[in-house]
Amino acid sequence: VIPPPVIHIESYSEDSISFSLKMTTNIKVSGYVVNLYWTFDTHRQEKRTLTIEGEKSIQRVANLTAHTPYEISAWAKTELGDSPLSFVHVVTSGTRPASPSLKAKAINQTAVECSWTGPKNVVYGIFYATSFLELYRSPHNATTTSHNITVLVQRDEQYLFLV
């Protein structure tokens, strides 16, 4: 039986998490697959996947959001196959940034100008869809470091926007 890997949170800050991975077995490990999950505004779950080579590993994931819950899941790739999943949860320190105040204005039948307020020097994600279900499962999206973006949409549809 292949055991799940041990994920140990080494440290965390406002914008990063450091963690170690190891196996409590003599089975040869060729690497790990790690998923980092977080949710924005209860509508959209985001994921970052890391593929890590080698048996033991300390990783640092940066560019995270302050005071945000993250779930880290990992499994090991071994000579006998993949291990079961292992999970840990951590909340980054600091104060979560205030939600941006979004305004969406139709320019014409196929373009919408989105603008918002918020801190400078950060990356914003703009998500849009024709239903709440689509907004949660598979929205259209774009990213920008500015405070406005024009998105192209289908004519004769109503859209929901989230930044």
N, C-alpha and C positions, 0 to 999 in steps of 0.2 A: 504494500500500500504506500502510495506517495503522499506525504503530508503536505498541507498548505504551507506557503512560506510565512515567515514571521516578519511583519512590518512594524518597525519601531520608529516613532516620531523622535527625531534627534533634537529638532528645534523648529520654531516658527516665529514669524514676525508679521508686520502689517501686509507685506507683499510677497512672502515666500514661505515654503515649507521644506525642511530637510528631513529625510527619512532613510533608514537602512533596511535592507532586505537580506534575509539569510534563511537557509534551510536547516532543519534539525534532523538530518539524515545523511547517510553515506552515499546516497544516490548522486551520480554526477549531474550537475546542473549546468546547462549551456547558456541560460539567460532567463530573463523575466519579462513579462508583459504587464505594464502598470497602467491603470486608467484612473484619472483624477476627474471627479464629477462635482458640479456645483449648479445651483439653480438661481436664476434671476427672477425676481418679482413673481414667484410661484408659477410662471407661465412657461418658462423655457429652460430646459436642462442642457447644460453645456458639458463637454467632455474633452479632455486632452489625453492622448495615448502616448506612452513612452515604451520603446523597445530597448531593453538593456541587455548587453552581452556580459557573460561571466557569472561566477558563482556567488560572490559577495559584492554588495554594492551599497554605497551611500549616494543618494541623489538629492539635488536641490532643484525645486521647481519655483521659478520666479514669475513676475508679472501677474500676481494674484491680487484680489481685492480685499481690503481691510475688513475685519469683523464679518467674515463670510464663512459659513459651514462648507467644508470640503469632505468628500468621501474618497478614500484611496483604496482601490482594489488591485490585487496582484495575483498572478499565478506564475509558477516556475515551469520552464521548458527543461525536461530532463531526458536522460538516455532511455527511460522507460515510458515516456509520454508526458503530457501536461499534468500538473498538480491541480488539486482543487483550489478555489478562490479563497483569498484571505482579505479581510476588510478592516480598515480603521477610519475613525472620524476625527477631524480636528477643525477648530474655528480659528481663523487668523486673528491676530491681535489688532488693536487700534479701533478707530471709529469708522464705521461704514460710510462711504460718501453719500450725500443726499441724492435722492432720485432726481434725475433731470426733469425739467418741465418741458414737455414736448408739444409742439404745434405743428400740425400737418395742414397744408393748403394745396388744393388742386391747382396746377398751372394750366393744364388742359385735360383732355380725356384720357391721356396715357402717362402723365407725369405729375408727381406730387413732390412739393418742396417741404422737407422736414427740417425744423430748426428746434433747438433746445438750449437750455442753460446748464451750466455745470463747470467743474474744474477744467483747467487747461492742462496740456501735456499728458492726456490719457487717451486711450483708444475707446471709442464708443461703438457699440453694436446696434444696428437698426434692424428690427425684425418686423415683418409685415405679412399678413395673410388675409384671406376672405372669411375666416371663421376662427373661433377660439380654439377649436380642435386642431386646425391646421397651424395656428400660431404656436401651439404647444408641441405638435409632432414634427412638422416639417415646414417651417416658415421660409419665405424668401428672406435674405439677409444681406447686409453690407456693413463694412466697418470703415471708420474714418477717425482722424484725430481732430477734425474741425467740429464746429457746432451747427453745421447744416449739411444737407445732402439732398440731391434730387434723385428720386427713384422712379423707375419706369414700371407701370402697372398695366393690366388689361383694361380695356374700355368696358363700360357698363357693369362694373363690379364695385362693391363697397369693400373697403379694406380697414383692418385694425392695425395700428402701429404701436410698437414698443421700442424704447431706446434705453 
